[in-house]
């Protein structure tokens, strides 16, 4: 069997596609380099000594790599009158983010399950109000939230910050799970009812096992929102309960002594590492989960 020779028009079309593909790759590569340049500067600056930063080039690689700035940022940088670094505040953020993500995800899953599969009178109104709550600016809820935390006796505490993030995140988590659960056939719920399964049995045995894609989306979203929050952290915390973003702000804006840019850069990277790790590990599942519930609803 002989190969059919390619016509000139087909050859030109194939060459044009190859050229277009390489132009696209080059353009995307340039955009990626432009986007990653700040991170590159942060990393290289954190690995330089102060003398090299003052006399060297901003985007040059370090002549002598040193991790002294990282050690100082983690356990010795001053955040005010105390010089204990980012370490205690990092763990404060962990203590806030992990329970906040878990509780808001579970409550959002149950709310979405009820609104999508157990419709009742006024369910659409309740969902609309929760959706409206997603777009209320942070600044609007500061005073009523501070009053509520005071009445509950948890103002300035880590449980108080967890409560704030759970309340503010329920609207988003409910939206995610509701849009995902409406794509699940209601016949599953009806069949389970016929077999004698109740509300919680259906939720735990049928819907939660099917919810892994949207759970990943919700966890990434909530973890990022809670970890990167500054306004709630600085408004509802006190000494000993402040999150890592407040500590980073205090380190960078400190005016005592010599300005240590390498320590500032190391502290900023330490504060960003958890969210960066989450997106690197589960980023592809985030996009997949967002589109999983987009067929109906």
Backbone as CSV, one residue per row, in Angstrom:
resi,resn,N_x,N_y,N_z,CA_x,CA_y,CA_z,C_x,C_y,C_z
1,UNK,0.860,-1.199,0.000,0.000,0.000,0.000,0.886,1.236,0.000
2,UNK,0.725,2.102,-0.960,1.572,3.289,-1.098,0.952,4.461,-0.360
3,UNK,1.810,5.343,0.155,1.341,6.544,0.839,0.844,7.564,-0.174
4,UNK,-0.255,8.210,0.163,-0.800,9.255,-0.693,0.021,10.516,-0.493
5,UNK,0.575,11.090,-1.549,1.392,12.302,-1.386,0.550,13.477,-0.877
6,UNK,1.171,14.302,-0.035,0.483,15.454,0.548,0.462,16.591,-0.454
7,UNK,-0.683,17.183,-0.636,-0.815,18.300,-1.562,-0.147,19.545,-0.983
8,UNK,0.218,20.524,-1.827,0.870,21.754,-1.336,0.004,22.500,-0.327
9,UNK,-1.316,22.531,-0.555,-2.194,23.254,0.373,-2.221,22.586,1.741
10,UNK,-2.212,21.231,1.743,-2.196,20.529,3.018,-0.881,20.752,3.758
11,UNK,0.220,20.767,3.021,1.517,21.014,3.649,1.593,22.403,4.258
12,UNK,1.084,23.407,3.529,1.078,24.765,4.050,0.200,24.883,5.290
13,UNK,-0.951,24.182,5.260,-1.842,24.229,6.417,-1.186,23.602,7.650
14,UNK,-0.485,22.471,7.424,0.184,21.808,8.552,1.310,22.678,9.085
15,UNK,2.080,23.292,8.205,3.167,24.180,8.634,2.622,25.377,9.411
16,UNK,1.500,25.925,8.915,0.885,27.055,9.621,0.438,26.678,11.027
17,UNK,-0.113,25.461,11.182,-0.538,25.017,12.513,0.642,24.852,13.451
18,UNK,1.746,24.317,12.918,2.944,24.134,13.744,3.495,25.481,14.197
19,UNK,3.550,26.447,13.262,4.052,27.782,13.610,3.148,28.443,14.651
20,UNK,1.819,28.330,14.445,0.875,28.922,15.383,1.024,28.296,16.774
21,UNK,1.246,26.981,16.807,1.407,26.299,18.090,2.648,26.800,18.821
22,UNK,3.764,26.960,18.076,4.980,27.431,18.712,4.849,28.882,19.165
23,UNK,4.149,29.707,18.379,3.903,31.089,18.809,3.090,31.110,20.099
24,UNK,2.094,30.213,20.186,1.280,30.133,21.389,2.119,29.687,22.582
25,UNK,2.974,28.680,22.381,3.827,28.206,23.472,4.775,29.309,23.952
26,UNK,5.357,30.051,23.006,6.281,31.125,23.382,5.555,32.220,24.151
27,UNK,4.345,32.565,23.682,3.580,33.605,24.370,3.212,33.171,25.790
28,UNK,2.757,31.922,25.924,2.413,31.420,27.259,3.639,31.354,28.159
29,UNK,4.783,30.968,27.566,6.014,30.933,28.353,6.418,32.309,28.851
30,UNK,6.265,33.334,28.003,6.591,34.695,28.421,5.651,35.182,29.513
31,UNK,4.360,34.872,29.361,3.411,35.249,30.406,3.742,34.550,31.726
32,UNK,4.130,33.272,31.646,4.483,32.536,32.852,5.711,33.142,33.529
33,UNK,6.720,33.514,32.732,7.913,34.140,33.292,7.577,35.472,33.938
34,UNK,6.733,36.250,33.287,6.330,37.549,33.839,5.567,37.359,35.152
35,UNK,4.714,36.330,35.197,3.910,36.088,36.392,4.768,35.567,37.547
36,UNK,5.778,34.758,37.216,6.615,34.142,38.252,7.786,35.023,38.673
37,UNK,8.008,36.142,37.989,9.143,36.986,38.327,9.099,37.497,39.772
38,UNK,7.960,37.965,40.285,7.949,38.390,41.706,8.343,37.267,42.658
39,UNK,7.854,36.047,42.394,8.222,34.918,43.255,9.721,34.647,43.162
40,UNK,10.281,34.742,41.953,11.716,34.544,41.781,12.510,35.576,42.578
41,UNK,12.074,36.820,42.524,12.762,37.883,43.266,12.652,37.637,44.769
42,UNK,11.483,37.212,45.222,11.314,36.932,46.647,12.242,35.813,47.114
43,UNK,12.297,34.732,46.349,13.117,33.590,46.750,14.597,33.962,46.738
44,UNK,15.059,34.593,45.674,16.481,34.942,45.594,16.864,35.969,46.659
45,UNK,15.985,36.930,46.919,16.289,37.928,47.945,16.372,37.301,49.331
46,UNK,15.493,36.327,49.591,15.503,35.674,50.903,16.759,34.845,51.120
47,UNK,17.470,34.495,50.045,18.671,33.673,50.146,19.953,34.506,50.094
48,UNK,19.819,35.819,50.106,20.975,36.706,50.067,21.227,37.330,51.434
49,UNK,22.429,37.780,51.642,22.755,38.551,52.838,22.380,40.010,52.601
50,UNK,22.305,40.792,53.675,21.940,42.199,53.531,22.979,42.968,52.716
51,UNK,24.241,42.654,52.910,25.288,43.350,52.147,25.136,43.088,50.651
52,UNK,24.814,41.849,50.280,24.645,41.527,48.867,23.403,42.198,48.294
53,UNK,22.358,42.322,49.096,21.135,42.984,48.628,21.417,44.455,48.348
54,UNK,22.197,45.103,49.218,22.482,46.534,49.052,23.388,46.801,47.846
55,UNK,24.299,45.892,47.578,25.291,46.151,46.524,25.021,45.395,45.229
56,UNK,24.117,44.408,45.257,23.905,43.562,44.094,22.707,43.979,43.257
57,UNK,22.398,43.134,42.274,21.267,43.358,41.368,20.033,42.682,41.941
58,UNK,18.866,43.294,41.732,17.628,42.776,42.308,17.283,41.393,41.789
59,UNK,17.486,41.155,40.492,17.071,39.885,39.900,18.243,38.926,39.713
60,UNK,19.400,39.256,40.264,20.557,38.382,40.137,20.458,37.226,41.131
61,UNK,21.023,36.104,40.768,21.080,34.965,41.677,22.028,35.289,42.826
62,UNK,21.792,34.724,44.005,22.683,35.002,45.142,24.088,34.467,44.908
63,UNK,25.082,35.293,45.246,26.472,34.849,45.100,26.823,33.794,46.144
64,UNK,26.262,33.937,47.317,26.471,32.957,48.391,25.115,32.699,49.059
65,UNK,24.607,31.492,48.888,23.288,31.152,49.434,23.376,31.029,50.953
66,UNK,22.468,31.709,51.639,22.393,31.632,53.091,20.934,31.530,53.525
67,UNK,20.692,30.721,54.540,19.334,30.536,55.062,19.137,31.258,56.390
68,UNK,20.018,32.193,56.701,19.895,32.922,57.957,18.589,33.715,58.016
69,UNK,18.185,34.294,56.869,16.940,35.070,56.848,15.740,34.186,57.131
70,UNK,15.754,32.959,56.639,14.655,32.035,56.885,14.585,31.654,58.362
71,UNK,15.737,31.415,58.981,15.748,31.083,60.409,15.252,32.260,61.240
72,UNK,15.679,33.460,60.862,15.229,34.644,61.584,13.738,34.865,61.410
73,UNK,13.240,34.717,60.184,11.807,34.904,59.923,10.965,33.893,60.688
74,UNK,11.440,32.672,60.808,10.661,31.621,61.461,10.662,31.746,62.974
75,UNK,11.794,32.116,63.568,11.858,32.051,65.031,12.493,33.260,65.704
76,UNK,12.869,34.302,64.953,13.542,35.419,65.601,13.101,36.800,65.183
77,UNK,12.269,36.934,64.153,11.860,38.261,63.688,10.920,38.912,64.698
78,UNK,10.998,40.223,64.788,10.178,40.970,65.739,8.840,41.343,65.112
79,UNK,7.759,41.039,65.808,6.407,41.394,65.366,5.817,42.474,66.256
80,UNK,6.667,43.234,66.891,6.260,44.249,67.856,7.259,44.240,68.987
81,UNK,6.777,44.073,70.207,7.673,44.013,71.358,8.264,42.624,71.532
82,UNK,7.674,41.629,70.864,8.162,40.259,70.959,8.912,39.888,69.684
83,UNK,9.972,39.119,69.841,10.793,38.696,68.705,10.826,37.171,68.669
84,UNK,9.690,36.577,68.340,9.590,35.122,68.279,9.306,34.612,66.881
85,UNK,9.356,35.493,65.888,9.214,35.072,64.504,7.801,34.676,64.131
86,UNK,7.706,33.970,62.989,6.409,33.580,62.429,5.864,32.295,63.036
87,UNK,6.697,31.553,63.736,6.321,30.206,64.158,5.018,30.136,64.941
88,UNK,4.832,30.892,66.051,3.567,30.756,66.794,2.351,31.198,66.003
89,UNK,2.510,32.200,65.154,1.393,32.707,64.367,1.041,31.737,63.238
90,UNK,2.041,31.058,62.717,1.809,30.028,61.700,0.907,28.932,62.266
91,UNK,1.214,28.480,63.477,0.398,27.424,64.083,-0.972,27.949,64.492
92,UNK,-1.058,29.243,64.845,-2.381,29.833,65.100,-3.256,29.750,63.857
93,UNK,-2.667,30.062,62.704,-3.433,29.990,61.459,-3.863,28.559,61.163
94,UNK,-3.003,27.590,61.463,-3.378,26.194,61.289,-4.557,25.829,62.188
95,UNK,-4.502,26.283,63.447,-5.578,25.991,64.393,-6.887,26.655,63.984
96,UNK,-6.789,27.750,63.242,-7.992,28.434,62.758,-8.490,27.810,61.464
97,UNK,-7.572,27.551,60.528,-7.963,27.130,59.186,-8.518,25.713,59.159
98,UNK,-7.870,24.768,59.827,-8.292,23.368,59.721,-9.699,23.149,60.276
99,UNK,-10.010,23.562,61.516,-11.406,23.398,61.975,-12.388,24.245,61.177
100,UNK,-11.969,25.459,60.789,-12.871,26.311,60.019,-13.243,25.691,58.688
101,UNK,-12.272,25.103,58.007,-12.538,24.438,56.731,-13.425,23.219,56.940
102,UNK,-13.115,22.401,57.940,-13.870,21.171,58.166,-15.325,21.465,58.518
103,UNK,-15.541,22.405,59.436,-16.917,22.700,59.879,-17.731,23.342,58.767
104,UNK,-17.167,24.336,58.090,-17.922,25.020,57.032,-18.183,24.094,55.853
105,UNK,-17.269,23.176,55.565,-17.496,22.219,54.481,-18.616,21.250,54.834
106,UNK,-18.614,20.733,56.056,-19.668,19.808,56.476,-21.030,20.493,56.494
107,UNK,-21.096,21.698,57.049,-22.379,22.418,57.087,-22.842,22.792,55.681
108,UNK,-21.916,23.194,54.819,-22.288,23.511,53.446,-22.788,22.297,52.702
109,UNK,-22.177,21.127,52.953,-22.638,19.898,52.304,-24.056,19.550,52.739
110,UNK,-24.339,19.678,54.024,-25.688,19.365,54.508,-26.703,20.375,53.996
111,UNK,-26.331,21.659,53.990,-27.249,22.678,53.462,-27.539,22.455,51.981
112,UNK,-26.474,22.204,51.200,-26.674,21.953,49.778,-27.495,20.713,49.524
113,UNK,-27.293,19.694,50.336,-28.060,18.447,50.229,-29.543,18.692,50.492
114,UNK,-29.842,19.465,51.530,-31.245,19.759,51.862,-31.901,20.592,50.767
115,UNK,-31.224,21.661,50.338,-31.816,22.575,49.361,-31.985,21.917,47.997
116,UNK,-31.058,21.029,47.624,-31.110,20.408,46.300,-32.028,19.198,46.249
117,UNK,-32.091,18.395,47.330,-32.784,17.107,47.273,-34.001,17.006,48.198
118,UNK,-34.110,17.859,49.187,-35.234,17.824,50.131,-35.921,19.189,50.113
119,UNK,-36.458,19.529,48.979,-37.050,20.850,48.816,-38.248,21.030,49.752
120,UNK,-38.360,22.227,50.295,-39.450,22.557,51.200,-39.913,23.979,50.894
121,UNK,-41.013,24.374,51.505,-41.536,25.707,51.258,-40.528,26.769,51.732
122,UNK,-40.157,27.636,50.838,-39.211,28.700,51.178,-37.755,28.333,50.998
123,UNK,-37.460,27.139,50.471,-36.064,26.732,50.323,-35.320,27.632,49.336
124,UNK,-36.005,28.040,48.267,-35.351,28.923,47.293,-35.043,30.293,47.891
125,UNK,-35.951,30.767,48.763,-35.714,32.063,49.413,-34.508,31.971,50.349
126,UNK,-34.435,30.886,51.108,-33.302,30.699,52.019,-31.995,30.619,51.244
127,UNK,-32.011,29.879,50.137,-30.798,29.775,49.334,-30.414,31.128,48.744
128,UNK,-31.403,31.908,48.318,-31.114,33.238,47.761,-30.509,34.151,48.820
129,UNK,-31.016,34.074,50.043,-30.469,34.900,51.127,-29.032,34.486,51.458
130,UNK,-28.766,33.185,51.462,-27.402,32.722,51.719,-26.474,33.142,50.588
131,UNK,-26.988,33.085,49.358,-26.198,33.533,48.220,-25.914,35.030,48.308
132,UNK,-26.911,35.787,48.765,-26.720,37.224,48.949,-25.645,37.496,50.001
133,UNK,-25.598,36.643,51.023,-24.595,36.817,52.066,-23.175,36.639,51.571
134,UNK,-22.998,35.933,50.462,-21.649,35.748,49.913,-21.047,37.062,49.425
135,UNK,-21.902,38.028,49.084,-21.411,39.256,48.467,-21.449,40.445,49.420
136,UNK,-21.698,40.190,50.704,-21.641,41.260,51.695,-20.170,41.556,51.995
137,UNK,-19.731,42.800,51.861,-18.315,43.117,52.132,-17.937,42.809,53.577
138,UNK,-16.678,42.463,53.761,-16.183,42.151,55.104,-16.434,43.307,56.078
139,UNK,-16.219,44.535,55.599,-16.291,45.685,56.490,-17.679,45.863,57.101
140,UNK,-18.710,45.410,56.386,-20.085,45.606,56.851,-20.378,44.778,58.099
141,UNK,-19.750,43.610,58.213,-20.075,42.697,59.310,-19.147,42.855,60.508
142,UNK,-18.197,43.785,60.463,-17.230,43.891,61.554,-17.898,44.243,62.882
143,UNK,-18.716,45.288,62.893,-19.336,45.706,64.153,-20.336,44.687,64.690
144,UNK,-21.296,44.211,63.886,-22.212,43.195,64.435,-21.497,41.907,64.834
145,UNK,-20.452,41.522,64.102,-19.726,40.316,64.465,-18.957,40.510,65.768
146,UNK,-18.364,41.692,65.957,-17.660,41.965,67.210,-18.626,41.931,68.386
147,UNK,-19.824,42.472,68.193,-20.834,42.440,69.254,-21.252,41.007,69.561
148,UNK,-21.447,40.217,68.527,-21.843,38.819,68.715,-20.769,38.029,69.449
149,UNK,-19.501,38.218,69.068,-18.413,37.502,69.730,-18.308,37.900,71.193
150,UNK,-18.562,39.191,71.478,-18.536,39.634,72.869,-19.643,39.004,73.693
151,UNK,-20.839,38.924,73.119,-21.954,38.304,73.844,-21.720,36.816,74.064
152,UNK,-21.030,36.169,73.137,-20.745,34.745,73.271,-19.531,34.469,74.159
153,UNK,-18.773,35.501,74.492,-17.610,35.334,75.347,-16.400,34.738,74.655
154,UNK,-16.306,34.855,73.335,-15.174,34.274,72.603,-14.435,35.342,71.799
155,UNK,-14.592,36.610,72.178,-13.883,37.679,71.480,-12.385,37.564,71.738
156,UNK,-11.592,37.749,70.690,-10.146,37.708,70.818,-9.564,36.324,70.996
157,UNK,-10.332,35.289,70.712,-9.863,33.918,70.883,-9.820,33.204,69.535
158,UNK,-9.105,32.083,69.504,-9.068,31.276,68.290,-10.437,30.679,67.969
159,UNK,-11.195,30.145,68.958,-12.569,29.704,68.632,-13.427,30.815,68.054
160,UNK,-13.214,32.053,68.498,-13.960,33.165,67.928,-13.635,33.388,66.469
161,UNK,-12.362,33.297,66.097,-11.977,33.439,64.692,-12.506,32.277,63.847
162,UNK,-12.495,31.077,64.432,-13.071,29.934,63.715,-14.553,30.179,63.448
163,UNK,-15.260,30.661,64.451,-16.691,30.955,64.311,-16.930,31.986,63.202
164,UNK,-16.125,33.038,63.167,-16.280,34.088,62.151,-16.113,33.514,60.749
165,UNK,-15.085,32.719,60.548,-14.819,32.174,59.209,-15.858,31.128,58.808
166,UNK,-16.350,30.368,59.767,-17.397,29.398,59.448,-18.662,30.117,59.001
167,UNK,-19.070,31.140,59.750,-20.287,31.880,59.405,-20.141,32.546,58.043
168,UNK,-19.006,33.182,57.802,-18.850,33.878,56.534,-18.664,32.913,55.374
169,UNK,-18.217,31.704,55.622,-17.970,30.759,54.537,-19.132,29.860,54.199
170,UNK,-20.152,29.782,55.076,-21.272,28.868,54.838,-21.984,29.189,53.534
171,UNK,-22.126,30.478,53.209,-22.806,30.837,51.970,-22.102,30.262,50.747
172,UNK,-20.787,30.353,50.710,-20.029,29.823,49.574,-20.090,28.300,49.529
173,UNK,-19.891,27.653,50.667,-19.898,26.188,50.660,-21.270,25.643,50.307
174,UNK,-22.323,26.300,50.778,-23.671,25.877,50.408,-23.901,26.023,48.914
175,UNK,-23.423,27.122,48.340,-23.555,27.338,46.897,-22.842,26.236,46.116
176,UNK,-21.631,25.902,46.507,-20.877,24.865,45.800,-21.606,23.525,45.842
177,UNK,-22.019,23.108,47.037,-22.634,21.792,47.181,-24.031,21.756,46.573
178,UNK,-24.780,22.817,46.674,-26.118,22.827,46.076,-26.031,22.666,44.570
179,UNK,-25.128,23.407,43.919,-24.984,23.307,42.472,-24.470,21.942,42.042
180,UNK,-23.737,21.285,42.912,-23.259,19.941,42.598,-24.355,18.901,42.811
181,UNK,-25.115,19.032,43.882,-26.113,18.020,44.208,-27.331,18.057,43.301
182,UNK,-27.626,19.202,42.672,-28.773,19.234,41.768,-28.506,18.411,40.512
183,UNK,-27.236,18.088,40.239,-26.913,17.265,39.074,-27.026,15.774,39.373
184,UNK,-27.248,15.414,40.647,-27.421,14.015,41.022,-28.897,13.665,40.884
185,UNK,-29.245,12.599,40.179,-30.660,12.256,39.953,-31.423,12.086,41.268
186,UNK,-32.596,12.693,41.318,-33.423,12.573,42.523,-33.938,11.152,42.727
187,UNK,-33.869,10.319,41.672,-34.308,8.931,41.809,-33.479,8.180,42.848
188,UNK,-32.226,8.581,43.037,-31.406,7.942,44.062,-32.005,8.162,45.453
189,UNK,-32.431,9.387,45.699,-33.036,9.691,46.993,-34.357,8.944,47.168
190,UNK,-35.164,8.918,46.105,-36.454,8.232,46.192,-36.273,6.734,46.420
191,UNK,-35.309,6.136,45.713,-35.061,4.706,45.891,-34.575,4.400,47.303
192,UNK,-33.738,5.277,47.845,-33.243,5.071,49.209,-34.372,5.195,50.223
193,UNK,-35.302,6.120,49.979,-36.450,6.256,50.879,-37.312,5.000,50.855
194,UNK,-37.503,4.445,49.663,-38.283,3.213,49.543,-37.642,2.077,50.340
195,UNK,-36.307,2.035,50.341,-35.581,0.996,51.066,-35.526,1.266,52.562
196,UNK,-36.100,2.383,52.993,-36.161,2.674,54.427,-35.049,3.550,54.947
197,UNK,-34.211,4.098,54.092,-33.125,4.971,54.537,-33.674,6.334,54.921
198,UNK,-33.140,6.900,55.990,-33.569,8.211,56.448,-32.692,9.325,55.920
199,UNK,-32.915,10.496,56.468,-32.230,11.715,56.006,-30.715,11.563,56.102
200,UNK,-30.203,11.250,57.285,-28.753,11.180,57.475,-28.140,9.953,56.800
201,UNK,-28.869,8.850,56.764,-28.335,7.649,56.107,-28.122,7.902,54.617
202,UNK,-29.065,8.577,53.989,-28.920,8.910,52.571,-27.732,9.850,52.365
203,UNK,-27.600,10.819,53.265,-26.511,11.798,53.140,-25.146,11.135,53.283
204,UNK,-24.973,10.311,54.324,-23.662,9.705,54.598,-23.330,8.569,53.629
205,UNK,-24.339,7.808,53.233,-24.069,6.604,52.443,-24.116,6.829,50.938
206,UNK,-24.843,7.853,50.479,-25.008,8.059,49.044,-24.332,9.349,48.576
207,UNK,-24.679,10.461,49.208,-24.237,11.749,48.676,-22.786,12.083,49.016
208,UNK,-22.366,11.837,50.242,-20.981,12.145,50.578,-19.978,11.341,49.746
209,UNK,-20.180,10.032,49.535,-19.228,9.302,48.681,-19.148,9.834,47.255
210,UNK,-20.214,10.488,46.782,-20.207,11.057,45.432,-19.655,12.476,45.382
211,UNK,-19.272,13.017,46.533,-18.980,14.450,46.633,-17.504,14.798,46.629
212,UNK,-16.626,13.831,46.351,-15.202,14.114,46.443,-14.755,15.293,45.572
213,UNK,-15.204,15.418,44.308,-14.746,16.568,43.511,-15.125,17.914,44.117
214,UNK,-16.358,18.046,44.593,-16.781,19.333,45.138,-16.227,19.549,46.532
215,UNK,-15.926,18.484,47.253,-15.270,18.642,48.554,-13.879,19.232,48.357
216,UNK,-13.166,18.772,47.339,-11.835,19.315,47.048,-11.932,20.801,46.711
217,UNK,-12.916,21.174,45.896,-13.117,22.583,45.547,-13.374,23.408,46.805
218,UNK,-14.265,22.925,47.653,-14.631,23.670,48.853,-13.460,23.795,49.817
219,UNK,-12.722,22.720,49.987,-11.574,22.757,50.898,-10.531,23.755,50.409
220,UNK,-10.213,23.722,49.120,-9.224,24.656,48.582,-9.711,26.094,48.728
221,UNK,-10.957,26.321,48.380,-11.523,27.673,48.462,-11.507,28.191,49.893
222,UNK,-12.035,27.402,50.816,-12.128,27.847,52.195,-10.751,27.989,52.836
223,UNK,-9.862,27.040,52.577,-8.534,27.132,53.164,-7.826,28.397,52.687
224,UNK,-7.942,28.698,51.402,-7.308,29.901,50.864,-7.901,31.159,51.480
225,UNK,-9.237,31.205,51.589,-9.883,32.381,52.152,-9.499,32.589,53.612
226,UNK,-9.489,31.518,54.385,-9.195,31.638,55.816,-7.716,31.949,56.038
227,UNK,-6.847,31.244,55.331,-5.417,31.438,55.545,-4.965,32.835,55.129
228,UNK,-5.497,33.353,54.039,-5.069,34.653,53.523,-5.809,35.826,54.148
229,UNK,-6.758,35.556,55.021,-7.530,36.650,55.621,-6.651,37.510,56.517
230,UNK,-6.832,38.807,56.372,-6.139,39.752,57.254,-7.118,40.579,58.084
231,UNK,-8.210,41.008,57.457,-9.134,41.927,58.131,-9.757,41.303,59.372
232,UNK,-10.320,40.103,59.249,-10.896,39.439,60.413,-9.817,39.116,61.440
233,UNK,-8.642,38.718,60.961,-7.567,38.367,61.873,-7.108,39.545,62.712
234,UNK,-6.982,40.711,62.102,-6.518,41.876,62.847,-7.639,42.496,63.677
235,UNK,-8.892,42.251,63.306,-10.021,42.854,64.014,-10.479,42.035,65.212
236,UNK,-10.419,40.717,65.114,-11.015,39.858,66.143,-9.991,39.016,66.896
237,UNK,-8.730,39.394,66.838,-7.706,38.648,67.570,-6.996,39.578,68.539
238,UNK,-6.205,38.988,69.397,-5.383,39.746,70.324,-4.030,39.053,70.429
239,UNK,-3.148,39.589,71.241,-1.812,39.009,71.387,-1.919,37.543,71.797
240,UNK,-1.268,36.684,71.030,-1.296,35.260,71.302,-2.245,34.480,70.431
241,UNK,-3.188,35.162,69.780,-4.149,34.474,68.912,-4.123,35.014,67.488
242,UNK,-3.195,35.888,67.168,-3.151,36.493,65.839,-2.699,35.484,64.785
243,UNK,-3.296,35.525,63.583,-2.887,34.607,62.507,-1.612,35.076,61.837
244,UNK,-1.139,34.272,60.887,0.155,34.512,60.270,0.156,35.775,59.414
245,UNK,-0.988,36.150,58.831,-1.025,37.355,58.001,-0.808,38.615,58.837
246,UNK,-1.326,38.624,60.049,-1.113,39.774,60.937,0.351,39.851,61.343
247,UNK,0.953,38.693,61.640,2.375,38.676,61.991,3.231,39.157,60.823
248,UNK,2.899,38.740,59.608,3.646,39.182,58.432,3.564,40.699,58.277
249,UNK,2.385,41.250,58.460,2.222,42.702,58.377,3.066,43.405,59.430
250,UNK,3.093,42.872,60.646,3.874,43.493,61.711,5.372,43.418,61.434
251,UNK,5.830,42.298,60.867,7.252,42.163,60.546,7.651,43.131,59.445
252,UNK,6.874,43.172,58.378,7.223,44.012,57.223,7.169,45.488,57.585
253,UNK,6.221,45.883,58.432,6.051,47.297,58.773,6.815,47.708,60.025
254,UNK,7.656,46.827,60.545,8.459,47.175,61.710,9.492,48.232,61.336
255,UNK,9.631,49.247,62.179,10.573,50.348,61.915,11.722,50.365,62.909
256,UNK,11.862,49.300,63.690,12.927,49.240,64.683,14.178,48.621,64.070
257,UNK,15.301,49.334,64.154,16.562,48.789,63.658,16.674,48.875,62.136
258,UNK,17.542,48.024,61.576,17.813,48.002,60.143,16.711,47.242,59.414
259,UNK,16.311,47.758,58.246,15.285,47.091,57.449,15.885,45.856,56.785
260,UNK,15.421,44.679,57.176,15.963,43.427,56.657,15.040,42.895,55.564
261,UNK,15.351,43.228,54.326,14.499,42.833,53.210,14.521,41.323,52.993
262,UNK,15.636,40.690,53.274,15.684,39.237,53.101,14.786,38.526,54.106
263,UNK,14.721,39.042,55.317,13.816,38.456,56.318,12.362,38.693,55.924
264,UNK,12.055,39.881,55.408,10.686,40.168,54.957,10.261,39.215,53.850
265,UNK,11.143,38.975,52.900,10.815,38.074,51.792,10.644,36.642,52.284
266,UNK,11.511,36.200,53.185,11.382,34.854,53.732,10.087,34.705,54.507
267,UNK,9.720,35.715,55.272,8.467,35.665,56.033,7.261,35.613,55.097
268,UNK,7.312,36.366,54.008,6.202,36.352,53.052,6.051,34.983,52.398
269,UNK,7.180,34.348,52.074,7.118,33.013,51.460,6.586,31.990,52.466
270,UNK,7.026,32.080,53.718,6.527,31.170,54.747,5.015,31.303,54.885
271,UNK,4.518,32.539,54.865,3.077,32.754,54.984,2.306,32.216,53.786
272,UNK,2.940,32.186,52.620,2.253,31.746,51.400,2.418,30.265,51.114
273,UNK,3.341,29.581,51.774,3.647,28.192,51.439,2.438,27.253,51.554
274,UNK,1.627,27.302,52.612,0.503,26.352,52.702,-0.474,26.459,51.539
275,UNK,-0.874,27.676,51.171,-1.814,27.812,50.052,-1.154,27.412,48.738
276,UNK,0.126,27.734,48.583,0.838,27.315,47.377,0.901,25.798,47.294
277,UNK,1.160,25.150,48.411,1.219,23.686,48.440,-0.135,23.080,48.088
278,UNK,-1.215,23.650,48.632,-2.558,23.131,48.368,-2.889,23.222,46.885
279,UNK,-2.561,24.341,46.241,-2.887,24.504,44.829,-2.016,23.625,43.941
280,UNK,-0.757,23.449,44.315,0.115,22.594,43.511,-0.355,21.148,43.573
281,UNK,-0.738,20.697,44.762,-1.140,19.300,44.951,-2.521,19.030,44.362
282,UNK,-3.468,19.936,44.580,-4.859,19.654,44.223,-5.440,20.638,43.225
283,UNK,-4.596,21.387,42.510,-5.100,22.396,41.590,-5.953,21.836,40.469
284,UNK,-5.529,20.709,39.893,-6.292,20.137,38.779,-7.661,19.641,39.241
285,UNK,-7.746,19.179,40.485,-9.032,18.736,41.013,-9.959,19.918,41.280
286,UNK,-9.375,21.094,41.518,-10.173,22.294,41.740,-10.980,22.644,40.497
287,UNK,-10.321,22.689,39.333,-11.012,23.000,38.078,-12.016,21.903,37.737
288,UNK,-11.623,20.659,37.933,-12.517,19.532,37.634,-13.764,19.581,38.506
289,UNK,-13.586,19.911,39.775,-14.732,19.965,40.669,-15.649,21.133,40.386
290,UNK,-15.082,22.289,39.961,-15.907,23.431,39.630,-16.839,23.141,38.450
291,UNK,-16.357,22.406,37.478,-17.167,22.114,36.300,-18.073,20.902,36.484
292,UNK,-17.889,20.155,37.587,-18.664,18.928,37.774,-20.134,19.206,37.979
293,UNK,-20.451,20.329,38.638,-21.845,20.621,38.890,-22.445,21.672,38.010
294,UNK,-21.863,21.874,36.828,-22.296,22.966,35.954,-23.305,22.510,34.900
295,UNK,-23.756,21.263,34.951,-24.676,20.781,33.922,-26.093,21.229,34.205
296,UNK,-26.468,21.153,35.500,-27.810,21.551,35.888,-27.730,22.638,36.934
297,UNK,-28.901,23.185,37.256,-28.973,24.139,38.365,-28.975,25.565,37.922
